[in-house]
Amino acid sequence: MCATTPEVSIFKHFPIAYKNAIINEFKNSWLLSLSTSSVLCTYRLFKNDFYFPTYLDCVPRKTRVAITKLRLSSHQLRVETGGYASNRTPHNEIYCLMCNSIDLEDEYHFLLI
């Protein structure tokens, strides 16, 4: 029987260790960019670790798409579209047009108010 030398053992486990190091580096970079980003405020409320949320597998596709768009701010609420229009509205003045209130039309207001 051939005894395994330490060098062989290191090379045997190197791909796994390398893959884990790359994944950890990506997760750390993702978390840093998320915490320093001026956008994706709603996303930060729900995500603090890089993984696929299993609840997204339990809802119909259209619902999953809608949830994902809300989380990523990839929707048509004025909080997103008002800043890109030709007549840009300051962020703090993007009021809800549906209920004619002076509340900011953001994801929270849209879903809960």
The first five atom37 places (N, CA, C, CB, O) and aatype in JSON, in Angstrom:
{
  "aatype": [12, 4, 0, 16, 16, 14, 6, 19, 15, 9, 13, 11, 8, 13, 14, 9, 0, 18, 11, 2, 0, 9, 9, 2, 6, 13, 11, 2, 15, 17, 10, 10, 15, 10, 15, 16, 15, 15, 19, 10, 4, 16, 18, 1, 10, 13, 11, 2, 3, 13, 18, 13, 14, 16, 18, 10, 3, 4, 19, 14, 1, 11, 16, 1, 19, 0, 9, 16, 11, 10, 1, 10, 15, 15, 8, 5, 10, 1, 19, 6, 16, 7, 7, 18, 0, 15, 2, 1, 16, 14, 8, 2, 6, 9, 18, 4, 10, 12, 4, 2, 15, 9, 3, 10, 6, 3, 6, 18, 8, 13, 10, 10, 9],
  "atom_mask": [
    [1, 1, 1, 1, 1],
    [1, 1, 1, 1, 1],
    [1, 1, 1, 1, 1],
    [1, 1, 1, 1, 1],
    [1, 1, 1, 1, 1],
    [1, 1, 1, 1, 1],
    [1, 1, 1, 1, 1],
    [1, 1, 1, 1, 1],
    [1, 1, 1, 1, 1],
    [1, 1, 1, 1, 1],
    [1, 1, 1, 1, 1],
    [1, 1, 1, 1, 1],
    [1, 1, 1, 1, 1],
    [1, 1, 1, 1, 1],
    [1, 1, 1, 1, 1],
    [1, 1, 1, 1, 1],
    [1, 1, 1, 1, 1],
    [1, 1, 1, 1, 1],
    [1, 1, 1, 1, 1],
    [1, 1, 1, 1, 1],
    [1, 1, 1, 1, 1],
    [1, 1, 1, 1, 1],
    [1, 1, 1, 1, 1],
    [1, 1, 1, 1, 1],
    [1, 1, 1, 1, 1],
    [1, 1, 1, 1, 1],
    [1, 1, 1, 1, 1],
    [1, 1, 1, 1, 1],
    [1, 1, 1, 1, 1],
    [1, 1, 1, 1, 1],
    [1, 1, 1, 1, 1],
    [1, 1, 1, 1, 1],
    [1, 1, 1, 1, 1],
    [1, 1, 1, 1, 1],
    [1, 1, 1, 1, 1],
    [1, 1, 1, 1, 1],
    [1, 1, 1, 1, 1],
    [1, 1, 1, 1, 1],
    [1, 1, 1, 1, 1],
    [1, 1, 1, 1, 1],
    [1, 1, 1, 1, 1],
    [1, 1, 1, 1, 1],
    [1, 1, 1, 1, 1],
    [1, 1, 1, 1, 1],
    [1, 1, 1, 1, 1],
    [1, 1, 1, 1, 1],
    [1, 1, 1, 1, 1],
    [1, 1, 1, 1, 1],
    [1, 1, 1, 1, 1],
    [1, 1, 1, 1, 1],
    [1, 1, 1, 1, 1],
    [1, 1, 1, 1, 1],
    [1, 1, 1, 1, 1],
    [1, 1, 1, 1, 1],
    [1, 1, 1, 1, 1],
    [1, 1, 1, 1, 1],
    [1, 1, 1, 1, 1],
    [1, 1, 1, 1, 1],
    [1, 1, 1, 1, 1],
    [1, 1, 1, 1, 1],
    [1, 1, 1, 1, 1],
    [1, 1, 1, 1, 1],
    [1, 1, 1, 1, 1],
    [1, 1, 1, 1, 1],
    [1, 1, 1, 1, 1],
    [1, 1, 1, 1, 1],
    [1, 1, 1, 1, 1],
    [1, 1, 1, 1, 1],
    [1, 1, 1, 1, 1],
    [1, 1, 1, 1, 1],
    [1, 1, 1, 1, 1],
    [1, 1, 1, 1, 1],
    [1, 1, 1, 1, 1],
    [1, 1, 1, 1, 1],
    [1, 1, 1, 1, 1],
    [1, 1, 1, 1, 1],
    [1, 1, 1, 1, 1],
    [1, 1, 1, 1, 1],
    [1, 1, 1, 1, 1],
    [1, 1, 1, 1, 1],
    [1, 1, 1, 1, 1],
    [1, 1, 1, 0, 1],
    [1, 1, 1, 0, 1],
    [1, 1, 1, 1, 1],
    [1, 1, 1, 1, 1],
    [1, 1, 1, 1, 1],
    [1, 1, 1, 1, 1],
    [1, 1, 1, 1, 1],
    [1, 1, 1, 1, 1],
    [1, 1, 1, 1, 1],
    [1, 1, 1, 1, 1],
    [1, 1, 1, 1, 1],
    [1, 1, 1, 1, 1],
    [1, 1, 1, 1, 1],
    [1, 1, 1, 1, 1],
    [1, 1, 1, 1, 1],
    [1, 1, 1, 1, 1],
    [1, 1, 1, 1, 1],
    [1, 1, 1, 1, 1],
    [1, 1, 1, 1, 1],
    [1, 1, 1, 1, 1],
    [1, 1, 1, 1, 1],
    [1, 1, 1, 1, 1],
    [1, 1, 1, 1, 1],
    [1, 1, 1, 1, 1],
    [1, 1, 1, 1, 1],
    [1, 1, 1, 1, 1],
    [1, 1, 1, 1, 1],
    [1, 1, 1, 1, 1],
    [1, 1, 1, 1, 1],
    [1, 1, 1, 1, 1],
    [1, 1, 1, 1, 1],
    [1, 1, 1, 1, 1]
  ],
  "atom_positions": [
    [[0.82, -1.18, 0.0], [0.0, 0.0, 0.0], [0.87, 1.24, 0.0], [-0.94, 0.0, 1.19], [1.87, 1.31, 0.72]],
    [[0.51, 2.19, -0.78], [1.3, 3.4, -0.91], [0.83, 4.44, 0.11], [1.21, 3.96, -2.35], [-0.36, 4.74, 0.18]],
    [[1.74, 4.96, 0.88], [1.39, 5.99, 1.87], [1.26, 7.34, 1.17], [2.47, 6.06, 3.0], [2.02, 7.65, 0.25]],
    [[0.3, 8.14, 1.59], [0.09, 9.46, 1.02], [1.04, 10.45, 1.68], [-1.39, 9.9, 1.19], [1.08, 10.57, 2.91]],
    [[1.78, 11.14, 0.86], [2.69, 12.15, 1.39], [1.93, 13.44, 1.61], [3.9, 12.38, 0.43], [0.88, 13.65, 1.01]],
    [[2.44, 14.32, 2.47], [1.76, 15.61, 2.69], [1.59, 16.41, 1.41], [2.52, 16.44, 3.7], [0.58, 17.1, 1.23]],
    [[2.59, 16.32, 0.5], [2.5, 17.08, -0.75], [1.33, 16.6, -1.6], [3.81, 16.96, -1.53], [0.61, 17.41, -2.19]],
    [[1.13, 15.29, -1.67], [0.04, 14.72, -2.46], [-1.29, 15.14, -1.84], [0.15, 13.17, -2.54], [-2.24, 15.46, -2.55]],
    [[-1.37, 15.13, -0.53], [-2.6, 15.5, 0.17], [-2.95, 16.96, -0.1], [-2.46, 15.25, 1.68], [-4.12, 17.29, -0.31]],
    [[-1.95, 17.84, -0.09], [-2.17, 19.26, -0.37], [-2.72, 19.45, -1.78], [-0.87, 20.07, -0.18], [-3.69, 20.18, -1.98]],
    [[-2.1, 18.79, -2.77], [-2.55, 18.93, -4.15], [-3.94, 18.33, -4.35], [-1.55, 18.27, -5.09], [-4.71, 18.8, -5.19]],
    [[-4.25, 17.3, -3.59], [-5.55, 16.65, -3.7], [-6.67, 17.59, -3.25], [-5.58, 15.36, -2.88], [-7.75, 17.6, -3.84]],
    [[-6.42, 18.39, -2.21], [-7.44, 19.27, -1.64], [-7.35, 20.71, -2.15], [-7.32, 19.26, -0.14], [-8.19, 21.54, -1.82]],
    [[-6.35, 21.01, -2.95], [-6.16, 22.37, -3.45], [-7.36, 22.9, -4.25], [-4.93, 22.42, -4.3], [-7.79, 24.02, -4.0]],
    [[-7.93, 22.13, -5.19], [-9.06, 22.68, -5.97], [-10.24, 23.08, -5.08], [-9.53, 21.66, -7.0], [-10.88, 24.1, -5.33]],
    [[-10.54, 22.31, -4.06], [-11.65, 22.63, -3.16], [-11.33, 23.89, -2.36], [-11.93, 21.44, -2.21], [-12.18, 24.77, -2.22]],
    [[-10.13, 23.97, -1.84], [-9.73, 25.15, -1.06], [-9.7, 26.39, -1.94], [-8.35, 24.92, -0.41], [-10.12, 27.47, -1.5]],
    [[-9.22, 26.26, -3.16], [-9.16, 27.39, -4.09], [-10.58, 27.87, -4.43], [-8.4, 26.99, -5.38], [-10.85, 29.07, -4.42]],
    [[-11.46, 26.93, -4.73], [-12.86, 27.28, -5.05], [-13.5, 28.0, -3.86], [-13.67, 26.01, -5.42], [-14.17, 29.02, -4.05]],
    [[-13.32, 27.49, -2.65], [-13.89, 28.12, -1.46], [-13.33, 29.52, -1.24], [-13.63, 27.26, -0.23], [-14.06, 30.42, -0.84]],
    [[-12.04, 29.71, -1.5], [-11.43, 31.03, -1.35], [-12.0, 32.02, -2.36], [-9.9, 30.93, -1.52], [-12.25, 33.17, -2.02]],
    [[-12.22, 31.58, -3.6], [-12.8, 32.43, -4.63], [-14.24, 32.81, -4.25], [-12.78, 31.72, -6.02], [-14.63, 33.97, -4.38]],
    [[-15.01, 31.85, -3.79], [-16.39, 32.11, -3.38], [-16.43, 33.09, -2.22], [-17.1, 30.79, -2.99], [-17.22, 34.03, -2.23]],
    [[-15.58, 32.89, -1.22], [-15.54, 33.8, -0.07], [-15.12, 35.21, -0.49], [-14.57, 33.26, 0.99], [-15.67, 36.19, 0.02]],
    [[-14.16, 35.31, -1.4], [-13.73, 36.62, -1.89], [-14.88, 37.33, -2.62], [-12.51, 36.47, -2.82], [-15.09, 38.53, -2.44]],
    [[-15.6, 36.58, -3.44], [-16.74, 37.16, -4.14], [-17.81, 37.64, -3.15], [-17.35, 36.14, -5.13], [-18.32, 38.75, -3.28]],
    [[-18.14, 36.8, -2.16], [-19.16, 37.17, -1.18], [-18.75, 38.42, -0.41], [-19.41, 36.01, -0.2], [-19.58, 39.3, -0.16]],
    [[-17.5, 38.52, -0.02], [-17.01, 39.7, 0.69], [-17.08, 40.95, -0.19], [-15.58, 39.48, 1.18], [-17.48, 42.02, 0.27]],
    [[-16.7, 40.8, -1.45], [-16.76, 41.91, -2.39], [-18.21, 42.33, -2.61], [-16.1, 41.53, -3.73], [-18.51, 43.53, -2.65]],
    [[-19.1, 41.37, -2.76], [-20.53, 41.65, -2.95], [-21.09, 42.4, -1.75], [-21.32, 40.34, -3.17], [-21.82, 43.38, -1.91]],
    [[-20.77, 41.94, -0.54], [-21.28, 42.58, 0.66], [-20.74, 44.0, 0.81], [-20.9, 41.75, 1.89], [-21.49, 44.9, 1.2]],
    [[-19.47, 44.21, 0.49], [-18.89, 45.55, 0.56], [-19.54, 46.48, -0.45], [-17.37, 45.49, 0.32], [-19.89, 47.61, -0.12]],
    [[-19.71, 46.02, -1.69], [-20.34, 46.88, -2.71], [-21.79, 47.15, -2.36], [-20.24, 46.22, -4.09], [-22.3, 48.24, -2.66]],
    [[-22.46, 46.21, -1.76], [-23.85, 46.41, -1.35], [-23.95, 47.44, -0.24], [-24.47, 45.09, -0.91], [-24.85, 48.29, -0.24]],
    [[-23.04, 47.37, 0.71], [-23.1, 48.29, 1.85], [-22.68, 49.71, 1.49], [-22.23, 47.77, 2.97], [-23.05, 50.65, 2.19]],
    [[-21.92, 49.88, 0.43], [-21.46, 51.21, 0.05], [-22.25, 51.8, -1.12], [-19.99, 51.17, -0.31], [-21.99, 52.93, -1.54]],
    [[-23.2, 51.04, -1.64], [-23.98, 51.5, -2.78], [-25.01, 52.55, -2.36], [-24.68, 50.32, -3.46], [-25.59, 52.46, -1.29]],
    [[-25.21, 53.54, -3.22], [-26.22, 54.56, -2.95], [-27.6, 54.14, -3.46], [-25.82, 55.89, -3.59], [-28.59, 54.81, -3.2]],
    [[-27.65, 53.03, -4.17], [-28.92, 52.49, -4.66], [-29.16, 51.13, -4.0], [-28.92, 52.35, -6.21], [-28.37, 50.7, -3.16]],
    [[-30.22, 50.49, -4.36], [-30.58, 49.17, -3.82], [-30.88, 49.22, -2.32], [-29.47, 48.18, -4.08], [-30.57, 48.27, -1.59]],
    [[-31.47, 50.3, -1.87], [-31.81, 50.44, -0.44], [-32.78, 49.36, 0.0], [-32.4, 51.82, -0.16], [-32.63, 48.78, 1.08]],
    [[-33.78, 49.07, -0.83], [-34.75, 48.04, -0.48], [-34.09, 46.67, -0.48], [-35.94, 48.06, -1.47], [-34.37, 45.85, 0.38]],
    [[-33.22, 46.43, -1.43], [-32.52, 45.14, -1.52], [-31.74, 44.86, -0.24], [-31.56, 45.13, -2.73], [-31.73, 43.74, 0.25]],
    [[-31.09, 45.89, 0.28], [-30.3, 45.73, 1.51], [-31.17, 45.34, 2.7], [-29.56, 47.02, 1.83], [-30.68, 44.7, 3.63]],
    [[-32.44, 45.72, 2.68], [-33.34, 45.36, 3.78], [-33.56, 43.85, 3.85], [-34.68, 46.07, 3.63], [-33.76, 43.29, 4.93]],
    [[-33.54, 43.2, 2.69], [-33.87, 41.79, 2.63], [-32.67, 40.87, 2.47], [-34.81, 41.56, 1.5], [-32.75, 39.69, 2.84]],
    [[-31.6, 41.37, 1.95], [-30.44, 40.52, 1.68], [-29.22, 40.99, 2.47], [-30.12, 40.5, 0.19], [-28.83, 42.15, 2.39]],
    [[-28.64, 40.07, 3.22], [-27.38, 40.36, 3.89], [-26.4, 39.21, 3.74], [-27.62, 40.65, 5.37], [-25.32, 39.22, 4.33]],
    [[-26.79, 38.23, 2.93], [-25.91, 37.11, 2.62], [-26.2, 36.69, 1.18], [-26.12, 35.92, 3.62], [-27.32, 36.85, 0.69]],
    [[-25.19, 36.16, 0.52], [-25.33, 35.8, -0.89], [-25.8, 34.35, -0.99], [-24.0, 36.0, -1.65], [-25.0, 33.42, -0.85]],
    [[-27.08, 34.17, -1.24], [-27.66, 32.84, -1.44], [-28.98, 33.01, -2.19], [-27.87, 32.1, -0.08], [-29.53, 34.11, -2.26]],
    [[-29.47, 31.92, -2.75], [-30.77, 31.95, -3.43], [-31.85, 31.68, -2.39], [-30.83, 30.89, -4.58], [-31.84, 30.64, -1.75]],
    [[-32.79, 32.61, -2.21], [-33.86, 32.4, -1.23], [-34.82, 31.31, -1.69], [-34.63, 33.71, -0.98], [-35.4, 31.4, -2.78]],
    [[-34.98, 30.29, -0.89], [-35.78, 29.14, -1.29], [-37.26, 29.47, -1.47], [-35.63, 28.03, -0.27], [-37.97, 28.77, -2.19]],
    [[-37.74, 30.53, -0.81], [-39.16, 30.86, -0.97], [-39.49, 31.25, -2.41], [-39.54, 31.99, -0.02], [-40.65, 31.18, -2.82]],
    [[-38.51, 31.66, -3.19], [-38.77, 32.02, -4.58], [-39.14, 30.8, -5.42], [-37.56, 32.72, -5.18], [-39.74, 30.94, -6.49]],
    [[-38.77, 29.6, -4.96], [-39.15, 28.38, -5.66], [-40.59, 27.97, -5.36], [-38.21, 27.25, -5.3], [-41.15, 27.11, -6.04]],
    [[-41.19, 28.58, -4.34], [-42.52, 28.17, -3.87], [-43.64, 29.05, -4.4], [-42.56, 28.17, -2.37], [-44.8, 28.83, -4.04]],
    [[-43.34, 30.02, -5.22], [-44.37, 30.92, -5.74], [-44.41, 30.81, -7.26], [-44.09, 32.4, -5.3], [-43.43, 30.41, -7.88]],
    [[-45.54, 31.16, -7.86], [-45.63, 31.12, -9.33], [-44.59, 32.05, -9.97], [-47.04, 31.51, -9.79], [-44.12, 33.01, -9.36]],
    [[-44.25, 31.74, -11.21], [-43.21, 32.49, -11.92], [-43.51, 33.98, -11.97], [-43.04, 31.95, -13.33], [-42.61, 34.78, -11.72]],
    [[-44.74, 34.38, -12.29], [-45.07, 35.81, -12.38], [-44.87, 36.5, -11.04], [-46.52, 35.99, -12.87], [-44.4, 37.64, -10.98]],
    [[-45.23, 35.82, -9.97], [-45.05, 36.39, -8.63], [-43.57, 36.52, -8.31], [-45.75, 35.52, -7.56], [-43.13, 37.53, -7.75]],
    [[-42.78, 35.5, -8.67], [-41.34, 35.54, -8.42], [-40.69, 36.69, -9.18], [-40.69, 34.2, -8.84], [-39.81, 37.37, -8.65]],
    [[-41.11, 36.91, -10.42], [-40.57, 38.02, -11.22], [-40.93, 39.35, -10.56], [-41.11, 37.97, -12.67], [-40.08, 40.24, -10.46]],
    [[-42.18, 39.49, -10.11], [-42.61, 40.74, -9.47], [-41.83, 40.99, -8.18], [-44.13, 40.7, -9.18], [-41.39, 42.12, -7.93]],
    [[-41.66, 39.98, -7.37], [-40.89, 40.11, -6.11], [-39.46, 40.51, -6.42], [-40.92, 38.78, -5.3], [-38.9, 41.4, -5.78]],
    [[-38.87, 39.85, -7.39], [-37.48, 40.13, -7.75], [-37.33, 41.57, -8.26], [-36.98, 39.14, -8.81], [-36.37, 42.25, -7.91]],
    [[-38.26, 42.03, -9.08], [-38.19, 43.4, -9.58], [-38.3, 44.41, -8.44], [-39.31, 43.65, -10.62], [-37.59, 45.41, -8.43]],
    [[-39.19, 44.15, -7.49], [-39.31, 45.06, -6.35], [-38.03, 45.08, -5.52], [-40.5, 44.65, -5.47], [-37.57, 46.14, -5.11]],
    [[-37.46, 43.9, -5.29], [-36.25, 43.83, -4.47], [-35.07, 44.51, -5.14], [-35.91, 42.38, -4.17], [-34.23, 45.11, -4.46]],
    [[-35.0, 44.43, -6.45], [-33.87, 45.0, -7.18], [-34.12, 46.42, -7.67], [-33.53, 44.13, -8.35], [-33.27, 47.0, -8.36]],
    [[-35.26, 46.98, -7.32], [-35.65, 48.31, -7.79], [-35.69, 48.39, -9.3], [-34.7, 49.36, -7.24], [-35.33, 49.41, -9.89]],
    [[-36.11, 47.32, -9.92], [-36.23, 47.24, -11.37], [-37.72, 47.29, -11.73], [-35.56, 45.95, -11.94], [-38.24, 46.38, -12.37]],
    [[-38.37, 48.34, -11.32], [-39.82, 48.47, -11.47], [-40.15, 49.87, -11.97], [-40.55, 48.18, -10.12], [-39.26, 50.67, -12.23]],
    [[-41.43, 50.14, -12.11], [-41.87, 51.42, -12.67], [-42.4, 52.39, -11.61], [-42.94, 51.18, -13.7], [-43.1, 53.34, -11.96]],
    [[-42.08, 52.19, -10.35], [-42.48, 53.16, -9.33], [-41.71, 54.45, -9.55], [-42.23, 52.61, -7.9], [-40.59, 54.45, -10.05]],
    [[-42.33, 55.55, -9.18], [-41.74, 56.87, -9.43], [-40.42, 57.08, -8.7], [-42.7, 57.96, -9.04], [-39.59, 57.88, -9.12]],
    [[-40.22, 56.36, -7.59], [-38.96, 56.51, -6.87], [-37.78, 56.12, -7.76], [-38.98, 55.65, -5.58], [-36.66, 56.59, -7.56]],
    [[-38.04, 55.25, -8.74], [-36.99, 54.86, -9.69], [-37.08, 55.67, -10.98], [-37.09, 53.37, -10.02], [-36.06, 56.17, -11.47]],
    [[-38.27, 55.81, -11.53], [-38.4, 56.45, -12.84], [-38.35, 57.98, -12.78], [-39.7, 56.03, -13.49], [-37.98, 58.62, -13.76]],
    [[-38.71, 58.56, -11.63], [-38.74, 60.02, -11.51], [-37.37, 60.66, -11.63], [0.0, 0.0, 0.0], [-37.26, 61.8, -12.08]],
    [[-36.33, 59.94, -11.24], [-34.99, 60.5, -11.32], [-34.37, 60.42, -12.7], [0.0, 0.0, 0.0], [-33.34, 61.05, -12.96]],
    [[-35.0, 59.65, -13.62], [-34.45, 59.48, -14.95], [-35.27, 60.17, -16.03], [-34.34, 58.01, -15.28], [-34.88, 60.18, -17.2]],
    [[-36.38, 60.75, -15.65], [-37.24, 61.41, -16.63], [-36.56, 62.66, -17.18], [-38.61, 61.77, -16.0], [-35.57, 63.14, -16.63]],
    [[-37.11, 63.17, -18.27], [-36.53, 64.37, -18.87], [-36.67, 65.57, -17.94], [-37.19, 64.67, -20.22], [-35.82, 66.45, -17.92]],
    [[-37.74, 65.6, -17.18], [-37.91, 66.66, -16.16], [-37.68, 66.02, -14.78], [-39.36, 67.33, -16.25], [-38.62, 65.73, -14.04]],
    [[-36.44, 65.83, -14.47], [-36.05, 65.13, -13.25], [-36.67, 65.76, -12.01], [-34.54, 65.11, -13.11], [-36.66, 66.98, -11.84]],
    [[-37.21, 64.89, -11.16], [-37.79, 65.32, -9.89], [-36.82, 64.97, -8.79], [-39.18, 64.65, -9.65], [-36.32, 63.84, -8.75]],
    [[-36.53, 65.89, -7.89], [-35.65, 65.54, -6.76], [-36.23, 64.35, -5.98], [-35.47, 66.76, -5.82], [-37.44, 64.24, -5.8]],
    [[-35.35, 63.49, -5.52], [-35.76, 62.24, -4.87], [-36.75, 62.47, -3.74], [-34.54, 61.51, -4.35], [-37.71, 61.71, -3.6]],
    [[-36.53, 63.49, -2.94], [-37.39, 63.72, -1.78], [-38.74, 64.35, -2.17], [-36.69, 64.61, -0.78], [-39.56, 64.61, -1.29]],
    [[-38.96, 64.61, -3.46], [-40.22, 65.2, -3.92], [-41.02, 64.27, -4.83], [-39.95, 66.49, -4.65], [-41.94, 64.71, -5.52]],
    [[-40.68, 62.99, -4.83], [-41.38, 62.03, -5.67], [-42.57, 61.49, -4.88], [-40.42, 60.86, -6.12], [-42.51, 60.42, -4.26]],
    [[-43.65, 62.25, -4.91], [-44.83, 61.92, -4.13], [-45.72, 60.95, -4.88], [-45.62, 63.19, -3.78], [-45.69, 60.86, -6.11]],
    [[-46.51, 60.21, -4.11], [-47.42, 59.22, -4.68], [-48.56, 59.9, -5.41], [-47.97, 58.29, -3.59], [-49.26, 60.73, -4.84]],
    [[-48.75, 59.56, -6.68], [-49.83, 60.12, -7.48], [-51.12, 59.32, -7.35], [-49.41, 60.19, -8.95], [-52.2, 59.82, -7.68]],
    [[-51.02, 58.09, -6.88], [-52.21, 57.24, -6.75], [-53.1, 57.69, -5.6], [-51.8, 55.8, -6.54], [-54.33, 57.69, -5.74]],
    [[-52.52, 58.06, -4.49], [-53.33, 58.44, -3.32], [-53.23, 59.94, -3.03], [-52.9, 57.64, -2.09], [-53.76, 60.42, -2.04]],
    [[-52.54, 60.67, -3.89], [-52.39, 62.12, -3.75], [-51.92, 62.54, -2.36], [-53.7, 62.8, -4.06], [-52.38, 63.55, -1.82]],
    [[-51.01, 61.78, -1.81], [-50.45, 62.12, -0.5], [-49.08, 62.75, -0.71], [-50.35, 60.86, 0.43], [-48.57, 62.81, -1.83]],
    [[-48.5, 63.21, 0.36], [-47.14, 63.75, 0.26], [-46.13, 62.71, 0.74], [-47.01, 65.06, 1.07], [-45.03, 63.05, 1.18]],
    [[-46.53, 61.44, 0.65], [-45.62, 60.34, 0.97], [-44.76, 60.03, -0.25], [-46.39, 59.08, 1.43], [-45.24, 60.11, -1.38]],
    [[-43.51, 59.68, -0.01], [-42.61, 59.26, -1.07], [-43.14, 57.98, -1.7], [-41.18, 59.07, -0.54], [-43.44, 57.02, -0.99]],
    [[-43.25, 57.95, -3.03], [-43.72, 56.74, -3.7], [-42.55, 55.77, -3.84], [-44.35, 57.07, -5.1], [-41.88, 55.73, -4.87]],
    [[-42.34, 55.0, -2.8], [-41.3, 53.98, -2.81], [-41.93, 52.61, -2.62], [-40.24, 54.24, -1.72], [-43.16, 52.48, -2.57]],
    [[-41.1, 51.59, -2.52], [-41.61, 50.23, -2.4], [-42.46, 50.05, -1.14], [-40.45, 49.23, -2.39], [-43.51, 49.41, -1.19]],
    [[-42.02, 50.61, -0.04], [-42.77, 50.51, 1.22], [-44.16, 51.12, 1.05], [-42.0, 51.22, 2.37], [-45.16, 50.5, 1.41]],
    [[-44.23, 52.32, 0.52], [-45.51, 53.0, 0.35], [-46.4, 52.21, -0.62], [-45.31, 54.45, -0.17], [-47.6, 52.03, -0.37]],
    [[-45.83, 51.74, -1.7], [-46.59, 51.0, -2.71], [-47.2, 49.72, -2.13], [-45.7, 50.65, -3.9], [-48.36, 49.42, -2.4]],
    [[-46.43, 48.99, -1.36], [-46.91, 47.69, -0.85], [-47.77, 47.8, 0.4], [-45.74, 46.81, -0.56], [-48.73, 47.05, 0.55]],
    [[-47.45, 48.72, 1.29], [-48.09, 48.72, 2.6], [-49.05, 49.86, 2.86], [-47.07, 48.73, 3.62], [-49.94, 49.73, 3.7]],
    [[-48.9, 50.98, 2.17], [-49.78, 52.12, 2.42], [-50.87, 52.14, 1.36], [-48.98, 53.47, 2.42], [-51.73, 53.02, 1.37]]
  ]
}
